[in-house]
Amino acid sequence: MDSDSDDNNNGSGSEASLSGSGSESEASLHNESSSLSNDDEDEEERFNAILQRIKVNDPDETELHLTGDDNYINSLVYEDWEQLGRDIANNNHLKHVYLDDGAINDKTGSFLFRGLTRSNSIELMTLYQNGLSAVGVRSMMPFLHKNHLEALNVSNNDILSEGLNLLFQALSDSPIRVLRVSNCSIESIELASGRLPRNLKHLHLDGNNIKINADGRNGLAKLLQGGHSTLKGLWLNNNKIDNEGVAILVDILRSNTKLTTLALEHNNDITYDGEILLLKLVNNLSSIKATLQSNHTLTNLTVKEINPDGEYPYQYDLSNVIQLNINVVNENEGNLVAAGREKVVVSHLDSQTRLALYCLQDLDDSLYSQIDPLHLPEIFSLIWHRHGHEELFVALSSSIMSLFSTVDRKKCIRQQREYHAANIAEHRAKMEELDAELAAEEREEVLEEEIAYHTAKLENLQAELEEVKRTKGDELGAESGPRSNKRSRN
């Protein structure tokens, strides 16, 4: 009885409690409903004010943000979307348009872009996570053909490979520089048209189902090869790229001098062999010449999470080794020749590093056989300055036999003979020149002696002549004296 009484009492109390809380809940719900209604009205007023400012071409209205969470979006009919497109197209100040998270779909988008066709002021547009398909992309094409877009984000939609092809075709003559097409169920980069965005710099394709194979090679080659390639960044994280895909990428990028960023994280089908291919891309150690001809353009090659469960032979994390080579490029700030030389110094001229990297690429440690012995003194000097005395000793001890075995003795003798023959010819010519000068000097001395002799002879003759004249004069005077006296006596 007591138990029943307690139950009844508990029940009565519960009913009273529910009755009381019900009244409070109704009041609370009424207040919340009023608050929401007021918020909706305020939101709608703000939205209408924004649309009005866009319509009157307000210079202060440069951005439009709409999301599917905004209640007033759902009240727009197709004609409203087309009118919004026309208002945007007639606006000269609107630069950025954000229509994200369910703001539009294929159908409403078709009306919006029908009105947007003549727009020429929008520089950035995001259509993130709207459930758009290739049909939605096709409705954008008239707008994309005649626009001034520099950046477009259609990530987290379902446009497939067909939609990517349509975007490339529509944007071929556009100034578009950044295109984000992540998480869009794209399976390949098989470009149906040869027309590509000619100004595209950054392409984000991460989070798709892309598997690079022979069929997709031509599409990648169009993007990354040739003098018209403009792409500087390619993001392929979280796809289905395997070793075959890496081999195709590496083959294409060997001659590429534009791409600086390649992102390949979380492609778990890439194994150790694929990572070795990436290492060879940035530093092919098969020879010094191969290292110099490796790719020195990539400044950002992200592979850290490429093979999280892989076992590395020789206890090396290849992603770190790859990053060391990327760091060399960054330190040389775009100087490809200097980067290549630095890679040779760092990876070839240090014995421990060379041995480790040669093992990774399954090569023989035969560096010095590649070097002309005549250059070895300079190489030894470089090793001493960069890697120290111990490494210099290793280099000397490991190369001395190859130095003697590779020297061409006949060639050296011929070189020495040619050197001395050249010296002999030079000295002979100098001797002939000196002989000529000496002969000239000797002729001058003989002439001077002859002149002195004849001068002295002349002086003697003149003296004798004077003496003869004087003697003759005296004789004539003596004869003329007695005759004179005889005349006077007569």
C-alpha positions in Angstrom: 0.0 0.0 0.0 2.8 2.2 1.0 4.4 1.3 -2.2 1.4 2.0 -4.3 0.9 5.3 -2.5 4.5 6.2 -3.2 4.0 5.3 -6.9 0.8 7.4 -7.1 2.5 10.2 -5.4 5.4 10.0 -7.7 3.0 9.8 -10.6 1.1 12.8 -9.5 4.2 14.7 -8.9 5.4 13.8 -12.4 2.2 14.9 -14.0 2.2 18.2 -12.2 5.8 18.6 -13.2 5.1 17.9 -16.8 2.1 20.1 -16.7 4.1 23.0 -15.3 7.1 22.4 -17.6 4.8 22.2 -20.6 3.5 25.7 -20.0 7.1 27.0 -19.7 8.2 25.1 -22.8 5.4 26.6 -24.8 6.4 30.1 -23.7 10.0 29.3 -24.4 9.2 27.9 -27.9 7.1 30.9 -28.6 9.9 33.2 -27.7 12.4 31.3 -29.7 10.1 31.3 -32.7 9.7 35.0 -32.4 13.4 35.4 -32.1 14.0 33.2 -35.2 11.4 35.1 -37.1 13.0 38.4 -36.2 16.4 37.0 -37.2 15.0 35.8 -40.5 13.5 39.2 -41.2 16.7 40.9 -40.3 18.6 38.4 -42.5 16.3 39.0 -45.4 16.6 42.7 -45.0 20.4 42.5 -45.0 20.2 40.2 -48.1 17.9 42.6 -49.9 20.1 45.5 -49.0 23.1 43.7 -50.4 21.3 42.9 -53.6 20.1 46.5 -53.9 23.7 47.8 -53.5 24.8 45.4 -56.2 22.0 46.5 -58.5 22.9 50.2 -58.2 26.6 49.4 -58.7 27.7 50.6 -55.3 31.5 50.9 -55.4 31.8 49.8 -51.8 30.1 46.4 -52.5 33.0 44.3 -53.8 32.1 40.9 -52.4 29.0 38.7 -52.3 28.8 35.8 -49.9 25.9 33.3 -50.1 25.6 29.8 -48.5 22.9 27.1 -48.4 22.5 27.8 -44.7 21.0 31.2 -45.4 17.2 30.7 -45.2 16.4 33.4 -47.8 18.4 31.5 -50.5 15.8 28.8 -50.5 13.0 31.3 -51.3 14.6 32.4 -54.5 12.9 31.2 -57.7 14.7 30.6 -61.0 13.8 34.0 -62.3 15.3 35.5 -59.2 18.6 33.7 -59.8 18.7 34.9 -63.4 18.0 38.5 -62.3 20.8 38.2 -59.7 23.1 37.1 -62.5 22.1 40.1 -64.6 22.6 42.5 -61.6 26.1 41.1 -61.0 26.9 41.3 -64.7 25.9 45.0 -64.8 28.1 45.7 -61.7 31.6 47.1 -62.3 32.8 46.9 -58.7 32.0 43.3 -57.6 35.3 41.4 -57.6 34.7 38.3 -55.4 31.7 36.0 -55.4 31.3 33.1 -52.9 28.4 30.7 -53.5 29.2 27.8 -51.2 27.8 24.9 -49.2 24.6 24.3 -51.1 23.9 27.9 -52.2 23.2 26.7 -55.8 22.7 23.5 -57.7 22.8 22.5 -61.4 19.3 24.0 -62.0 19.6 27.3 -60.1 23.2 27.6 -61.4 22.0 27.4 -65.0 19.7 30.4 -64.5 22.4 32.3 -62.5 25.0 31.9 -65.2 22.6 32.7 -68.0 22.3 36.1 -66.5 26.1 36.3 -65.6 27.3 35.8 -69.2 28.3 39.4 -69.8 30.1 39.9 -66.5 33.6 41.3 -66.8 34.5 42.4 -63.2 34.6 39.2 -61.2 38.1 38.1 -60.4 37.5 35.3 -57.9 34.6 32.9 -57.7 34.1 29.9 -55.3 31.4 27.3 -55.9 32.5 25.0 -53.1 30.4 22.0 -52.1 27.2 22.6 -54.0 26.6 19.1 -55.5 27.3 20.4 -59.0 27.8 17.9 -61.8 29.3 18.1 -65.3 25.8 19.4 -66.3 26.3 22.4 -63.9 29.8 23.0 -65.4 28.4 23.0 -68.9 25.9 25.7 -67.9 28.8 27.9 -66.7 30.7 27.7 -70.0 29.3 30.8 -71.7 30.2 32.8 -68.6 33.7 31.2 -68.3 34.4 31.9 -72.0 34.0 35.6 -71.6 35.3 36.5 -68.1 38.2 38.0 -66.3 38.5 35.3 -63.6 41.9 34.9 -62.0 40.8 32.2 -59.5 38.0 29.6 -59.6 37.2 27.1 -56.9 34.7 24.2 -57.7 36.0 21.8 -55.1 33.8 19.3 -53.3 31.4 18.9 -56.2 30.8 15.9 -58.4 31.9 17.1 -61.8 33.9 14.0 -62.7 36.6 13.9 -65.4 34.1 15.3 -67.9 33.6 18.4 -65.9 37.4 19.0 -65.7 37.6 18.7 -69.5 34.8 21.3 -69.8 36.6 23.7 -67.4 39.8 23.4 -69.4 38.1 24.1 -72.7 36.0 27.0 -71.3 39.0 28.7 -69.6 41.5 28.3 -72.4 41.5 32.0 -73.3 40.9 33.2 -69.7 43.4 35.0 -67.5 42.7 32.2 -64.9 45.7 31.6 -62.7 44.4 29.4 -59.9 42.0 26.5 -60.4 40.8 24.4 -57.5 39.1 21.1 -58.4 39.7 19.0 -55.3 37.4 16.2 -54.2 35.4 16.2 -57.4 35.4 12.4 -58.2 37.9 12.9 -61.1 39.5 9.7 -62.2 41.9 10.7 -64.9 43.5 13.7 -66.6 42.6 12.6 -70.1 42.1 15.9 -71.8 39.8 15.6 -74.8 40.7 19.0 -76.2 44.1 20.3 -76.9 43.0 23.7 -75.6 44.3 24.4 -72.1 44.2 27.5 -69.9 47.2 29.4 -71.2 47.8 31.4 -68.0 47.2 28.7 -65.4 49.8 28.7 -62.7 48.3 26.6 -59.9 46.1 23.4 -60.3 44.6 21.7 -57.2 43.4 18.1 -58.0 43.9 16.6 -54.5 41.3 14.3 -53.0 40.1 12.8 -56.3 40.5 9.2 -57.6 43.1 10.1 -60.2 45.2 7.2 -61.4 47.9 8.2 -63.9 48.5 5.7 -66.6 49.5 5.6 -70.3 46.1 6.8 -71.3 46.4 9.9 -69.1 50.1 10.6 -70.1 49.2 12.9 -73.0 47.0 15.1 -70.8 49.8 15.5 -68.3 52.4 16.1 -71.0 50.2 18.9 -72.4 50.1 20.5 -69.0 53.7 20.1 -68.1 55.8 19.9 -71.3 56.7 22.2 -74.1 57.4 25.9 -74.3 53.8 26.9 -73.6 53.7 25.2 -70.2 52.8 27.7 -67.5 52.0 25.5 -64.6 54.0 26.3 -61.4 52.1 24.2 -58.9 50.3 20.8 -59.1 48.6 19.3 -56.1 47.8 15.6 -56.4 47.5 14.6 -52.7 45.1 11.9 -51.7 44.6 10.2 -55.1 45.3 6.7 -56.4 48.7 7.4 -58.0 51.0 4.4 -57.9 54.5 3.6 -59.1 53.5 3.6 -62.8 52.0 7.1 -62.3 55.2 8.3 -60.6 57.3 6.9 -63.5 55.2 8.9 -66.0 55.4 12.1 -63.9 59.2 11.7 -63.5 59.6 11.2 -67.3 57.6 14.3 -68.1 59.3 16.5 -65.4 62.9 15.7 -66.4 62.8 18.5 -69.0 60.3 20.8 -67.2 61.7 24.1 -66.0 58.4 25.8 -64.8 56.8 23.5 -62.1 58.1 24.4 -58.7 55.5 22.6 -56.5 54.5 19.0 -56.8 52.3 17.6 -53.9 52.0 13.8 -53.7 51.2 13.1 -50.1 48.8 10.3 -49.0 49.1 8.4 -52.3 49.5 5.1 -50.5 49.9 3.0 -53.7 53.3 4.6 -54.2 56.0 2.2 -52.7 59.7 2.5 -52.1 60.4 2.0 -55.8 58.3 5.0 -56.6 60.1 7.1 -54.1 63.4 6.0 -55.6 62.1 7.4 -58.9 61.3 10.7 -57.3 64.8 10.8 -55.8 66.3 10.2 -59.2 64.2 13.0 -60.6 65.9 15.6 -58.3 69.3 13.9 -58.2 70.2 11.1 -60.5 73.4 9.8 -59.1 74.3 7.4 -61.9 77.0 9.9 -63.0 78.1 13.5 -62.3 76.6 14.5 -65.7 73.3 12.8 -64.7 73.2 14.8 -61.5 73.9 18.1 -63.4 71.0 17.2 -65.8 68.5 16.3 -63.0 65.5 18.5 -62.2 66.7 21.6 -60.3 63.4 23.5 -60.7 61.2 21.9 -58.0 61.4 23.8 -54.8 58.6 22.0 -53.0 58.1 18.3 -53.5 56.0 17.0 -50.6 56.2 13.2 -50.1 56.4 12.9 -46.4 53.3 10.8 -45.9 53.7 9.0 -49.2 54.5 5.6 -47.7 53.7 5.7 -44.0 54.0 1.9 -43.6 56.9 1.3 -45.9 60.1 -0.4 -44.8 63.2 1.4 -46.0 66.3 -0.5 -46.9 69.6 0.9 -45.4 67.5 2.7 -42.7 66.8 5.8 -44.8 63.6 7.8 -45.0 63.6 8.7 -48.7 61.3 11.7 -48.2 64.0 13.3 -46.1 66.7 12.5 -48.6 64.5 14.0 -51.4 63.9 17.1 -49.2 67.6 17.6 -48.7 68.0 17.9 -52.5 65.0 20.3 -52.6 66.7 22.4 -50.0 69.8 22.7 -52.2 67.6 24.2 -54.9 66.0 26.7 -52.5 69.4 27.8 -51.2 70.5 28.6 -54.7 67.4 30.7 -55.4 66.5 29.7 -58.9 70.1 29.4 -60.2 69.8 26.0 -61.9 73.5 25.7 -62.8 74.6 26.5 -59.2 72.0 24.1 -57.8 73.3 21.3 -60.0 76.9 21.9 -59.0 76.0 22.0 -55.3 74.2 18.7 -55.6 77.4 17.2 -57.1 79.5 18.6 -54.2 77.0 17.5 -51.5 76.1 14.0 -52.8 79.2 12.9 -54.8 82.2 14.3 -53.0 81.4 13.1 -49.5 82.2 9.4 -49.3 79.6 8.5 -46.6 76.7 10.4 -48.3 77.8 9.0 -51.7 77.9 5.4 -50.5 74.4 5.7 -48.9 72.8 7.3 -51.9 74.6 4.9 -54.3 73.1 2.0 -52.4 69.7 3.6 -52.5 69.9 3.8 -56.3 71.7 0.5 -56.7 74.9 1.9 -58.1 78.6 1.2 -57.8 80.8 3.6 -55.9 83.0 4.5 -58.9 83.0 8.3 -58.8 86.7 9.0 -59.6 86.7 7.0 -62.8 84.3 9.7 -64.2 86.7 12.6 -63.5 89.4 13.7 -65.9 92.7 13.1 -63.9 93.9 16.6 -64.9 90.9 18.0 -62.9 91.6 15.9 -59.7 93.7 18.6 -58.0 90.9 21.0 -58.1 88.4 18.3 -56.9 90.7 17.5 -54.0 90.9 21.1 -53.0 87.1 21.4 -53.1 86.7 18.3 -51.0 89.2 19.7 -48.4 87.4 23.0 -48.1 83.9 21.5 -48.0 84.3 18.2 -46.2 87.5 18.4 -44.3 90.9 16.6 -44.1 89.5 13.1 -43.3 87.4 13.2 -46.5 90.3 14.5 -48.5 92.4 11.5 -47.3 89.5 9.1 -48.3 89.4 10.8 -51.7 93.2 10.6 -52.2 93.5 6.9 -51.1 90.5 5.8 -53.2 91.6 7.6 -56.3 95.4 7.3 -56.4 95.4 4.0 -58.2 92.7 5.0 -60.6 94.7 8.1 -61.3 97.8 6.2 -62.4 95.8 3.6 -64.2 93.8 6.1 -66.2 96.6 8.4 -67.1 97.6 8.2 -70.8 101.4 8.2 -70.6 101.9 8.8 -74.3 99.4 11.6 -74.2 101.2 13.2 -71.3 104.6 12.8 -73.1 103.2 14.4 -76.2 101.8 17.2 -74.2 105.2 17.8 -72.5 107.0 17.6 -75.8 104.6 20.1 -77.4 105.0 22.4 -74.5 108.8 22.4 -74.7 108.7 22.6 -78.5 106.6 25.6 -78.2 109.1 27.1 -75.8 112.0 26.2 -78.1 110.3 27.9 -81.0 109.6 31.0 -78.9 113.3 31.2 -77.7 114.5 30.6 -81.3 112.5 33.5 -82.6 113.9 35.6 -79.7 117.4 34.5 -80.6 117.0 35.5 -84.2 115.6 38.9 -83.1 118.6 39.4 -80.8 121.0 38.3 -83.5 119.6 40.9 -85.9 119.9 43.6 -83.3 123.4 42.5 -82.5 124.4 42.5 -86.1 123.0 46.0 -86.5 125.0 47.1 -83.4 128.2 45.5 -84.8 127.7 47.3 -88.2 127.3 50.6 -86.4 130.5 50.0 -84.4 132.5 49.1 -87.7 131.2 52.3 -89.3 132.2 54.4 -86.3 135.8 52.9 -86.5 136.1 53.6 -90.2 134.8 57.1 -89.8 137.3 57.7 -87.0 140.1 56.3 -89.1 139.3 58.4 -92.2 138.8 61.5 -90.0 142.2 61.0 -88.5 143.7 60.4 -92.0 142.1 63.5 -93.3 143.4 65.5 -90.4 147.0 64.2 -91.1 146.7 65.0 -94.8 145.6 68.5 -94.0 148.5 69.0 -91.6 150.9 67.7 -94.2 149.4 70.1 -96.8 149.9 73.0 -94.5 153.4 72.0 -93.9 154.1 71.7 -97.6 152.6 75.2 -98.1 154.7 76.7 -95.4 157.9 75.1 -96.8 157.2 76.2 -100.3 156.5 79.7 -99.1 159.8 80.0 -97.4 161.7 78.8 -100.4 160.0 81.3 -102.7 160.8 84.1 -100.3 164.5 83.2 -100.2 164.7 83.3 -104.0 163.0 86.6 -104.5 165.3 88.5 -102.0 168.7 88.6 -104.0 167.0 89.5 -107.3 165.5 92.5 -105.6 168.9 93.7 -104.4 170.5 93.4 -107.9 167.8 95.7 -109.4 168.4 98.4 -106.8 172.1 98.5 -107.5 171.5 98.9 -111.1 
